Amino acid sequence: MKAFAQFQGTAHYLTDPALESVVNAALALERPLLVKGEPGTGKTLLAEALAEALGTELIHWPVKSTTRAQDGLYVYDTVQRLYEARFGDGGPEAVKDIRRYIKLGPLGRALSAAERVVLLIDEVDKADLEFPNDLLHELDRMRFTITETGDEIVARHRPVVIITSNNEKELPDAFLRRCVFHFIDFPEPELMKRIVRVHHPHLDELLVDQAIGAFYDVRGASRLRKRPSTSELIDWLHVLARSGVPTDKIRQELPFAGVLLKKEQDQRALEEARAQRRRP
């Protein structure tokens, strides 16, 4: 079996031993890695970091409610062919070669790539229930036929597949059996501080400590519909540093709360929680 380099994160993507071990297990088994976790835990960034670590191309397939597995393989652009037949310079004769109108999708590009690539199938749970099983059927076969031309595409290299899910719906058991699974927990304060230092290496230590403390206070408030994520903390720190807010005011007054909380109901819920704590 071909050996893979051990994944240990990158300079810009910090990991923990549990995540590293499951990524390396997926690489060794050559199975898709299904990653779940709340928004902002780095599911999508994991695929980018893995592509960087392996020195290979990343192909991103964002899934929508209307996405079908077939769309990921290829699309036959009949509209463009009809348009060129009617209005193109060459007329009907110029559009006889159907191959000109076959456009490979993300999965098709991954299977036909000359080198191994990382394929990110993002938010698989947005599609209908048949999509996950259809998807793994194609990945198992590692080949597909373009019906309109009869051409068969056979993969030379099995892509490294990262599949993300936000838990919007249950995924089929058959799909889960064929994946390696990992749930990314939201970072603890110590890991969060290391993540912050990657993005803001020169910020004042006291500013960072106060902001992280206030950030976890906010996340701990009850009745929040959308808890702030890592990316929002990074943005908030940038604003705090630029504004020159005194560090002793950060936790007390929570300036620029709109950078952290993006829903009116959450801002009201936080204000109520803070007012309750201030009561004697």
C-alpha positions in Angstrom: 0.0 0.0 0.0 1.3 3.5 -0.9 2.4 5.4 2.2 1.2 8.9 2.8 3.0 11.7 4.7 1.5 12.1 8.2 -0.7 15.1 8.4 0.2 17.4 11.3 -1.6 20.6 10.4 0.1 23.6 8.8 1.5 26.9 10.0 -1.9 28.4 9.5 -4.1 25.5 10.5 -3.6 24.2 14.0 -4.8 20.7 14.9 -5.0 18.4 17.9 -3.9 14.8 18.1 -7.4 13.5 17.6 -7.9 15.3 14.4 -4.5 14.4 13.1 -5.0 10.7 13.8 -8.4 10.6 12.0 -7.1 12.4 9.0 -4.2 10.0 8.8 -6.6 7.0 9.2 -8.6 8.3 6.2 -5.5 8.7 4.1 -4.3 5.1 5.0 -7.7 3.6 4.3 -8.3 5.7 1.2 -11.8 6.4 2.4 -13.7 9.7 2.5 -13.4 11.7 5.8 -16.8 13.0 7.0 -16.3 16.0 9.2 -19.0 17.5 11.4 -19.0 20.4 13.8 -20.6 23.8 14.4 -19.9 26.6 11.9 -16.5 28.2 12.5 -14.7 25.1 13.7 -12.5 24.9 10.6 -14.2 22.1 8.6 -13.7 23.7 5.2 -10.2 25.0 6.2 -9.2 21.4 7.0 -9.4 20.5 3.3 -7.4 23.6 2.4 -4.8 22.7 5.0 -4.6 19.1 3.8 -4.1 20.1 0.2 -1.4 22.4 1.3 0.3 19.7 3.4 0.1 17.2 0.6 1.2 19.7 -2.0 -1.7 19.0 -4.3 -4.7 20.8 -5.9 -7.9 21.4 -3.9 -11.2 21.0 -5.8 -14.1 22.6 -4.0 -17.6 21.3 -4.6 -20.2 23.4 -2.6 -23.4 21.3 -2.3 -26.8 22.9 -2.7 -30.4 21.6 -2.2 -30.7 20.9 -5.9 -27.3 19.2 -6.3 -27.2 15.7 -7.8 -24.2 13.3 -7.9 -24.5 13.3 -11.7 -23.9 17.1 -11.7 -20.5 16.5 -10.0 -19.4 14.2 -12.8 -20.3 16.3 -15.9 -22.8 18.5 -17.5 -23.9 18.4 -21.1 -24.4 22.0 -22.1 -27.3 21.6 -24.6 -28.2 25.3 -24.4 -24.8 26.4 -25.6 -24.8 23.8 -28.4 -28.3 25.0 -29.5 -27.2 28.6 -29.4 -24.1 28.0 -31.5 -26.1 25.9 -34.0 -28.5 28.7 -34.6 -26.3 31.8 -34.2 -22.7 30.6 -34.5 -20.5 31.3 -37.5 -20.1 27.7 -38.4 -23.7 26.8 -38.4 -25.0 23.2 -37.7 -21.9 21.5 -39.0 -19.7 23.2 -36.4 -21.6 21.7 -33.4 -21.4 18.1 -34.4 -18.6 17.4 -31.9 -20.6 16.9 -28.7 -17.4 16.7 -26.7 -17.1 20.4 -27.0 -20.2 20.8 -24.8 -19.3 18.3 -22.1 -18.1 20.2 -19.0 -16.6 18.1 -16.2 -17.9 18.8 -12.7 -15.8 18.8 -9.5 -16.0 15.1 -9.0 -15.3 14.5 -12.7 -12.2 16.7 -12.6 -11.0 14.9 -9.4 -11.4 11.5 -11.0 -9.8 12.6 -14.3 -6.9 14.5 -12.8 -3.4 13.5 -13.8 -2.2 13.8 -10.2 -3.9 13.0 -6.9 -6.1 15.9 -5.6 -8.0 16.8 -2.5 -11.8 17.0 -3.2 -13.8 19.0 -0.7 -17.6 18.1 -0.8 -18.9 20.9 1.3 -22.1 20.7 3.3 -23.3 17.3 2.0 -26.4 17.5 4.2 -27.9 20.3 2.1 -28.7 17.8 -0.8 -31.6 15.3 -0.8 -31.3 11.9 0.9 -30.3 10.0 -2.3 -27.3 12.3 -2.9 -24.8 10.8 -0.3 -25.3 7.2 -1.5 -25.1 8.1 -5.2 -22.0 10.1 -4.4 -20.2 7.2 -2.7 -21.3 4.8 -5.5 -19.3 6.9 -8.0 -16.3 7.2 -5.6 -16.3 3.4 -5.1 -16.3 2.7 -8.9 -13.6 5.4 -9.6 -14.8 5.6 -13.1 -17.8 6.9 -15.1 -19.1 7.0 -18.6 -20.2 10.1 -20.5 -23.5 8.8 -22.0 -23.6 11.3 -24.8 -20.2 10.3 -26.2 -19.6 6.8 -24.8 -16.2 8.0 -23.4 -15.2 6.3 -20.2 -13.2 8.3 -17.6 -11.1 6.0 -15.4 -9.3 7.5 -12.4 -5.6 7.2 -12.3 -5.4 8.3 -8.7 -8.0 8.0 -5.9 -8.7 11.6 -4.7 -8.5 12.4 -1.0 -12.1 13.2 -0.2 -13.1 15.5 2.7 -16.9 15.8 3.2 -18.4 18.3 5.6 -21.8 18.4 7.2 -23.6 20.9 9.5 -26.0 18.3 10.8 -29.0 19.8 9.0 -30.3 16.3 8.3 -29.5 12.7 9.1 -27.2 11.0 6.7 -27.9 7.4 5.5 -26.3 4.5 7.4 -24.8 3.1 4.2 -23.1 6.3 3.6 -21.8 6.6 7.2 -20.4 3.0 7.0 -18.1 3.9 4.1 -16.7 7.0 5.7 -14.2 7.8 8.4 -15.9 10.2 10.8 -14.7 13.0 13.1 -16.6 15.7 15.0 -14.5 18.9 15.5 -15.2 20.3 18.9 -15.2 24.0 19.4 -11.6 25.0 20.5 -10.9 25.3 24.2 -9.5 28.7 25.3 -5.9 27.6 25.3 -6.1 26.3 21.7 -8.2 29.4 20.7 -5.3 31.6 22.0 -2.9 29.7 19.7 -5.2 30.1 16.8 -5.6 33.8 17.5 -1.8 34.1 17.6 -1.6 32.7 14.1 -3.7 35.5 12.8 -2.6 38.3 15.2 0.9 37.5 16.3 1.7 41.0 17.6 -1.4 41.9 19.6 -1.0 42.9 23.2 -1.2 39.8 25.5 -3.7 41.5 27.9 -5.9 42.5 25.0 -6.0 38.9 23.7 -6.7 37.5 27.1 -9.5 39.9 27.9 -11.1 39.5 24.4 -11.0 35.7 24.6 -12.5 35.7 28.1 -15.3 38.0 26.9 -15.8 35.8 23.8 -16.4 32.7 25.9 -18.7 34.7 28.2 -20.8 35.5 25.1 -20.8 31.9 23.9 -21.9 30.8 27.3 -25.0 33.0 27.3 -28.2 31.2 27.2 -30.8 31.4 24.4 -28.3 32.4 21.7 -29.4 31.2 18.2 -26.0 31.7 16.6 -23.0 31.6 18.8 -20.0 33.6 17.6 -17.4 31.5 15.8 -13.6 31.7 15.6 -13.6 33.9 12.5 -15.8 36.4 14.3 -13.4 36.5 17.2 -10.5 37.1 14.8 -12.4 40.0 13.3 -13.4 41.4 16.7 -9.8 41.4 17.9 -8.8 43.3 14.8 -11.5 46.0 15.5 -10.5 46.2 19.2 -6.9 46.7 18.4 -7.6 49.4 15.8 -10.0 51.2 18.1 -7.7 51.5 21.1 -10.4 50.4 23.5 -8.9 50.1 27.0 -8.4 46.4 27.9 -10.3 46.7 31.2 -13.4 47.8 29.3 -13.6 44.8 26.9 -15.2 42.3 29.3 -17.2 44.9 31.1 -18.7 46.8 28.2 -18.3 44.3 25.3 -17.6 47.0 22.6 -18.5 46.4 19.0 -20.7 43.5 19.9 -22.2 43.5 16.4 -19.0 41.9 15.1 -19.7 38.9 17.3 -23.5 38.6 17.2 -25.2 38.8 13.9 -28.9 38.4 15.0 -31.0 41.0 16.7 -32.5 38.3 19.0 -29.0 37.3 20.2 -28.0 40.8 21.0 -31.1 41.3 23.1 -30.6 37.9 24.8 -27.0 38.9 25.7 -28.0 42.3 27.0 -30.7 40.6 29.2 -28.1 38.1 30.5 -25.6 40.8 31.3 -28.2 42.9 33.0 -29.2 40.0 35.2 -25.6 39.4 36.3 -25.3 43.1 37.2 -28.3 42.9 39.6 -27.4 42.8 43.3 
